[in-house]
Amino acid sequence: MPTAVTSSTEIVRAFWTAQAAGDAEAARTLMADDVVWAVVGRHAAVARTYRGVEAFFGELIATLSRTFEPGSAVMDIRDMYEDAAQSTVVTHLYETARTRTGLNFENDIVTIMTVKDGRITHCREFMDLHEVRRTFGDEPATRPVNAQE
């Protein structure tokens, strides 16, 4: 992890910058091995809780990689808010991409991340899951994920 990254906001920004660049190795260094990442909702198969960095990359990010044309995803950070006392960062992203089947994906995403000891330990991710289903063409999750996971 770069030594210049110190605040929770800087860590989260570095994570999204690495994700946007497709630099999984850099993103991985900013996450705790036992990270809990919940895509909140019930209307898409990706809406579930991913436990551990391997599940995050091997399941969620692998699904995105299979769905989107390589290099087409753009993540625009619109806003970031930090609650330093809670080590929490709320981020509003606007993501666009093109699927391998030729559909355009556009989604506003809000994440609430907890950062401890310089690593992301928990994330609750909110997005328009109907847009995910429209572009991914997948089935709903069998069990809804709530915002408390």
C-alpha positions as CSV (number, residue, x, y, z in Angstrom):
1,M,0.0,0.0,0.0
2,P,1.4,3.4,-0.9
3,T,2.7,5.3,2.2
4,A,0.8,8.5,1.1
5,V,-2.6,6.8,1.7
6,T,-3.6,7.6,5.2
7,S,-7.2,8.7,5.7
8,S,-10.1,6.4,5.2
9,T,-11.3,8.6,2.3
10,E,-7.9,8.3,0.6
11,I,-7.9,4.5,1.1
12,V,-11.4,4.2,-0.4
13,R,-10.5,6.6,-3.3
14,A,-7.3,4.5,-4.0
15,F,-9.5,1.4,-4.0
16,W,-11.9,2.8,-6.6
17,T,-9.1,4.2,-8.7
18,A,-7.5,0.7,-8.8
19,Q,-10.8,-1.0,-9.6
20,A,-11.4,1.5,-12.4
21,A,-8.0,0.8,-13.8
22,G,-8.5,-3.0,-13.6
23,D,-5.6,-3.2,-11.1
24,A,-6.9,-6.0,-8.9
25,E,-3.5,-6.4,-7.1
26,A,-3.6,-2.7,-6.0
27,A,-7.2,-3.0,-5.0
28,R,-6.5,-6.2,-3.1
29,T,-3.8,-4.6,-0.9
30,L,-6.4,-2.1,0.3
31,M,-8.9,-4.8,1.5
32,A,-8.8,-6.9,4.6
33,D,-8.5,-10.6,3.9
34,D,-11.7,-11.2,5.7
35,V,-13.6,-8.3,4.1
36,V,-17.4,-8.6,4.1
37,W,-18.9,-7.0,1.0
38,A,-22.7,-7.0,0.7
39,V,-24.5,-6.0,-2.5
40,V,-27.8,-5.1,-0.9
41,G,-31.1,-6.2,-2.5
42,R,-33.0,-9.1,-3.9
43,H,-33.5,-8.5,-7.6
44,A,-30.2,-9.8,-9.1
45,A,-27.9,-12.8,-8.5
46,V,-25.1,-10.5,-7.6
47,A,-27.1,-9.2,-4.6
48,R,-25.6,-11.2,-1.8
49,T,-22.9,-11.1,0.8
50,Y,-19.3,-12.0,-0.3
51,R,-17.1,-13.0,2.6
52,G,-13.4,-12.7,2.2
53,V,-11.2,-11.0,-0.5
54,E,-11.2,-14.3,-2.5
55,A,-15.0,-14.3,-2.7
56,F,-15.1,-10.7,-3.7
57,F,-12.6,-11.1,-6.6
58,G,-13.4,-14.7,-7.5
59,E,-17.2,-14.3,-7.6
60,L,-18.4,-10.6,-7.8
61,I,-15.5,-9.1,-9.8
62,A,-15.3,-12.3,-12.0
63,T,-19.0,-11.9,-12.8
64,L,-18.4,-8.3,-13.9
65,S,-15.4,-9.3,-15.9
66,R,-17.4,-12.0,-17.8
67,T,-20.2,-9.5,-18.4
68,F,-18.5,-6.3,-19.5
69,E,-16.3,-5.7,-22.5
70,P,-12.7,-5.4,-21.3
71,G,-11.7,-1.8,-20.7
72,S,-15.3,-0.4,-21.1
73,A,-16.1,0.2,-17.5
74,V,-15.7,3.8,-16.3
75,M,-16.2,4.7,-12.6
76,D,-16.8,8.4,-11.9
77,I,-16.6,9.3,-8.2
78,R,-19.3,11.9,-7.7
79,D,-19.1,12.5,-3.9
80,M,-17.3,11.1,-0.8
81,Y,-18.2,11.7,2.8
82,E,-16.2,10.5,5.8
83,D,-17.2,9.9,9.3
84,A,-13.7,9.7,10.9
85,A,-15.1,8.8,14.3
86,Q,-16.7,5.7,12.8
87,S,-14.0,5.0,10.2
88,T,-16.7,5.0,7.6
89,V,-16.7,6.4,4.1
90,V,-19.8,6.9,2.0
91,T,-19.1,7.1,-1.8
92,H,-21.5,7.9,-4.7
93,L,-20.2,6.5,-7.9
94,Y,-21.6,6.6,-11.4
95,E,-20.5,3.6,-13.4
96,T,-20.9,3.0,-17.1
97,A,-19.8,0.0,-19.2
98,R,-20.7,-1.9,-22.3
99,T,-21.6,-5.6,-22.0
100,R,-20.1,-8.2,-24.3
101,T,-23.6,-8.5,-25.8
102,G,-23.6,-4.8,-26.8
103,L,-25.8,-3.3,-24.1
104,N,-24.9,-0.1,-22.3
105,F,-24.8,-0.3,-18.5
106,E,-25.3,2.9,-16.5
107,N,-25.7,2.8,-12.7
108,D,-25.5,5.1,-9.7
109,I,-23.9,3.2,-6.9
110,V,-23.6,4.2,-3.2
111,T,-21.2,2.3,-1.0
112,I,-20.7,2.6,2.8
113,M,-17.3,1.3,3.7
114,T,-15.6,0.7,7.0
115,V,-11.8,1.1,7.1
116,K,-9.7,-0.3,10.0
117,D,-5.9,-0.4,10.2
118,G,-5.6,1.0,6.7
119,R,-7.8,-1.6,5.0
120,I,-11.4,-1.9,3.9
121,T,-13.1,-4.4,6.2
122,H,-16.8,-4.0,5.3
123,C,-18.9,-2.6,2.5
124,R,-22.6,-2.3,1.9
125,E,-23.2,-1.5,-1.8
126,F,-26.5,-0.1,-3.1
127,M,-27.4,0.2,-6.8
128,D,-30.3,-0.1,-9.3
129,L,-30.5,-3.9,-9.4
130,H,-33.1,-3.7,-12.2
131,E,-30.4,-2.1,-14.4
132,V,-28.1,-5.0,-13.4
133,R,-30.8,-7.5,-14.4
134,R,-31.5,-5.6,-17.7
135,T,-27.9,-5.8,-18.7
136,F,-26.7,-9.0,-17.0
137,G,-29.9,-10.9,-17.8
138,D,-29.7,-12.8,-14.6
139,E,-32.1,-14.3,-12.0
140,P,-32.8,-12.8,-8.6
141,A,-30.9,-13.9,-5.6
142,T,-32.6,-16.7,-3.6
143,R,-32.2,-14.8,-0.3
144,P,-32.4,-11.0,0.0
145,V,-29.4,-9.2,1.5
146,N,-30.3,-6.5,3.9
147,A,-28.3,-3.4,4.7
148,Q,-27.2,-4.8,8.1
149,E,-24.9,-7.5,6.7
